[in-house]
Amino acid sequence: MRVVLSPAPANTGILFVRTDVTDGENVIRAHADSVAETRNATTLRNAAGVEISTVEHLMSACMGLGVDNLIVEVDGCELPILDGSSAPFVQVLLNAGLRASSAPQRVIRILEPIEVRMGAKSAALLPSEGFDGLDLDVTIRFADAAIGVQRRRVLLTPDTFLSELADARTFGFLADVEVMRAAGLGRGASMDNTLVVDAGRVVNPEGLRFDDEFVRHKLLDAVGDLSLAGAPICGRFVADQPGHALNASLVRALLDTPEAWRWEIETGVELERAPLRAMAAAAG
């Protein structure tokens, strides 16, 4: 699989281009309006039905570093999982170089609480408490003792993203593997790109990168999913057992409640040079 990241003009946003699709519209906008599926990963789809899946790790890298205008060319229907974190995408972006954009950037400032629930799971966007950016506070709860209850709060900046979130890998349970594969999911999953948990232990021989790598990855996913609001968010994200579906529902509620937020103007960041190619073996 080949992925090419190139700079884009101001106010372009992030666009995925399916270079293998030559007989129709192959551009997919990275926005909540394009969200088509949220089971195990976030999948985007354009009006012609062309999809790109597993976008959250690249989107998280872009939001974490402040990149808001980018063209992503992909010659397949899914971004490569790489090592299961955002770190490889971060490295590609940093190798290319980033620069402040001269064009103003719109930011969404939360004014009133917005909350969604899915059973015992909940997520909310709240007005900020002194931090002029995205303040993330996430709790996860799993019965397996290898994970248990974990909570982490991160004030998102490029530095905190790099040091606390970018390297956190996706995870799954050994018992779920056959069920997922029978449903056509997770075919590319392996211990090279997924933390595997089984009966109270982490199966991967190298172990964890962080003691609380599981909740850190949930934070990483949330950063990517929240970026689909179409602009950086200034406010608090507080979630209990979040996932892609819950995150997408919250972003939809945000966009459907314009009285709860307002636009503000800041300076954005863009890719410095192009084209830059990220070569990776396709998962599966």
N, C-alpha and C positions, 0 to 999 in steps of 0.2 A: 504494500500500500504506500502511496505517496501523498504527503500533506505539504502544501506550500503556503506559508504565511507571508502576506505582502501588506505594505502600508495602504491606507485608504484615505481619501480626502476627508476633511472635517465634516462632521454631521452625517457620515456614512453609517456609523454604527458598526456592528460586526456582522458580516455576511458570509454564509457558507455557499460555496459553488461546487456542485457535483460535476466534475469534469468528465465523468464517465457517462453522463446523460447528455446526448447530443440531439435528441429529437423533440425537445420541449423545454419549458422553463426549468432551469437548473439552479436558480438562486434561492436560497432559503434565509430569511431574516432571523437573526437571533433575538427573538422577542416572545413575550408571553402569548401573543396572538398566534404564534406558530407552533405552540406546544401541542403535540399529538398523542404522546404516550409517556407515562411516568412509572411504569413497572420496572423496577431494578435500575433504570437509567432514564435520562431525559431525552426524548426524541422530538425533533422538530420536523414540520412538514409544510410545504408551500401549497398554494391553491391548486397546483397541477398534480398534487399527490406525491411529489418527490420528497424523500425523507433523508435526514441525517441523524444518527443516534449516538448516544453516549457523549454528549457535548459538554457535560457538566465540569469535567476536569480542566479542559481548555478554557471554558468560560470562567471558571474559578481563577485560573492563572491570570487571565486578562483583567478581571475585576480586582484581584489582589494586587496586581502591579499598576493598576490605573489605566490600562490600555482600553480605549473606547472606540477606536476606528481601525478596522482590520478586515482584510479579505482572506478567507480560509478556503483554499482549493483542495478538494478531496476526491480521489478517484474510486470511491466506494460509498456504501450506505452507512458506514459507521466509522467514527474516529478510533484509531488504535488505542487500546487500553494501556499500552506501554507497561509501566511497573505498577499500575493501579493507583497512582497518585497524580498530583499536578506538577511534580518536580521536573519531568522531562520537558513539558511544555514551557515551564518557567525558564529552563536553561536555553531553549531555542529563542525565546523572546529576548532574554538578556544578552545572548550572543549577537543578536541582530542590533541591539542598542535601542534605547528608548529616549524620546525627547518630549519636552513639554510642547503642547500644541498652542499656536498663537490664537486659535479660535476659542471662544468661550464654550464651556461645557455646562449643560443643564444638570442639576442635581435635584433629587426628590427629597424634600424635608418633611418628615412626619410631624403632623400637628395634633392629631387625635388618635387614640388606640384603634387598631384594626386587628381582629382576631378570628381565627378559624379553628375548628375542631373536627377530628375524625375519631369518634369513639373516645378512647383514653388519651389520644394524641392531641396536642395543641401547639399552635404557633401564633405569635403576635408581633406586630410592628408598633412600637411605642415612641413617643417623643424622646429625643436624646436627653441625657442627664449630664451635660457638660462636655461630652466628647463630640467634636464636630466631624462626624463620620459614621460608619456602621459599627455598632457595638453589639456583638453577638454573645448570647448566653444560652448554651444548649445542654440539655440533660438527656441521657439515654438510659434505658432500663432493659436488661436482658436477663432471663432466668439462668443462662449458662454462667458458671462461676468465673470463666475466663474473662468475661466482660462485666457482668453485674450492673451496678448503677455508677455511671460516670457523668461528671459535669465539668464544663470548662467555659470560661468567659474570655473573649478576645476582643480588644479594641483594634479594628482592622486598619492597618497601614501596610505599605509594602514591606517594611521590616518585620512586623509581626506575622504577616502572611508567610514570608520566607522562613522565619525561624520556628513558627509554631504549627503551621498548617500544610504547607506545600508538599512535604514529604509523607504525609499520612496516607496510608493505602486503604483501598476498599477492602471489605471483609465479607465473609459468608460462612455458612455452616456445612460441614461435610454431609450431614444428613439430608440437606436440601439439594445436593448436587444432582442426583438422578431425577428428582422431580423437575428441576429447572431444565435439564437437558431434554427430558421428554416433552417439555413445552416449547422446545426450540430456543431456550435461553441459556446464557452462560457457557456456550460451547467453547469459547476461547479462554475460559477461566482456568488458571493453574496457580500453583504456589509461587510462580514468578511474578504474578500480577494481582494476587488476592491473598489476604490473610485468612487462613482456614482455621475454624474453631471446631473442636470435637470433644464433647464430654469434659468440659472444664479445662481444656488446654489448647494452646496455639500449636497447630501441627507444623507450621513452617520451621525448618531447622534453624534459621537465623533469628527467630523470635521477633519481638516487637522493636520498632524504631523509637517508640515512646511508651511509657507505662500506660498512658491513656490514649493510645493511637486510634482506638475505635471512635471515641467521641470527637477527636480531632478530625477524623475523616468526615464525620457527619457535619461538622462546621465547614469543612472544605466544600462539600456538596452544597450546603446552604448558600455559601458565597456565590457559587456558580449559578444556582437556580434563581437567586434573588437578582442576579445581573440581568435576567430576562425582563425585568421591569422596564428596561430600555434606558436607564440612567442610574448612576450610583445613588444609594439611599443614605440619607443622613437621619439616623434614628436608632432605636434599640430593637434587635431581633431576639425574642425570648421564646424558646421552643422546648417542649417536652416530647421526646420520641419523634423527632422530625424525619421525614423521608421526602423523596422527590414529589410524590402526589400532594403531600401536605404543603410543601414549599410552593408548588405551582398554584395550589388553591389560594394561598396567602397573597401571592403576587397578583392573581386575578382579582381578589377582593380589594387589594390596594388600588388597582387601575379602575375598578368599578366604583370607588368611593373617593372621587376627586376633592370633596370637601374636607377630607382628612389629611391632605398634604398640599404642598405648594412647590412650584418650580423656583429654584435659585440658580445663580450662575457662578461657575468656578472655571479653573483652567484644567484642561485634560492632558493626557499623555498619548503619544502615538509611536508606532514603530519607526525606527530611524532609517533603515535601509531595506532594499528589496531586490530580487526575491530571495527569500530564505527558505530552504527546503528542510523539512523534517522527514526523514526516511524511517519507516518502521514496518516490521512484519505485521500483516493483518492478524488480528486475534482469531483463532479458530482455524 
